[in-house]
Amino acid sequence: MADSSRTLLIQLKNEQALTLVKQLESLELITILEENVKDAKPKLSTKYRGKMPIEVFSGIQTDQILKQIDGY
């Protein structure tokens, strides 16, 4: 059999899949190169967490205070 090595990046959706992958490795059919590889691009929610302009934040706080005072 010819050596047809390929490298694939896969995402496992549950623990059963991980068990199967580890079994394939124990049979020397595959090699796990690295576990817990992070996404190259961060999620936008992570990237911009805590980055709201102060003017927008102050406006939201003011609106919430006014609603509480007016009984909304």
ZIURZI-V828770 format. One record per residue. SS is DSSP state (@ for helix, = for strand, . for the rest). OMEGA is omega in radians with two decimals (* if undefined). Layout:
BEGIN
SS_OMEGA, SS_OMEGA
END
This chain:
BEGIN
._-3.11, ._3.10, ._-3.14, ._-3.12, ._3.07, ._3.07, ._-3.14, ._3.01, ._-3.12, ._3.06, ._3.12, ._-3.05, ._3.10, ._-3.07, @_3.12, @_3.10, @_3.12, @_3.10, @_3.13, @_3.13, @_3.13, @_3.08, @_3.09, @_3.10, @_-3.14, @_3.08, ._-3.13, ._3.05, ._3.11, ._3.04, ._3.06, ._-3.10, ._-3.08, ._3.09, ._3.09, ._3.10, ._-3.13, ._3.05, ._3.10, ._3.14, ._3.10, ._3.06, ._3.14, @_3.13, @_3.09, @_-3.08, @_-3.04, ._3.11, ._3.10, ._-3.06, ._-3.12, ._3.11, ._-3.07, @_3.14, @_3.13, @_-3.13, @_3.14, @_3.11, @_3.12, @_3.14, @_-3.13, @_3.12, @_-3.13, @_3.13, @_3.13, @_3.11, @_3.13, @_-3.14, @_-3.09, @_3.10, ._3.11, ._*
END
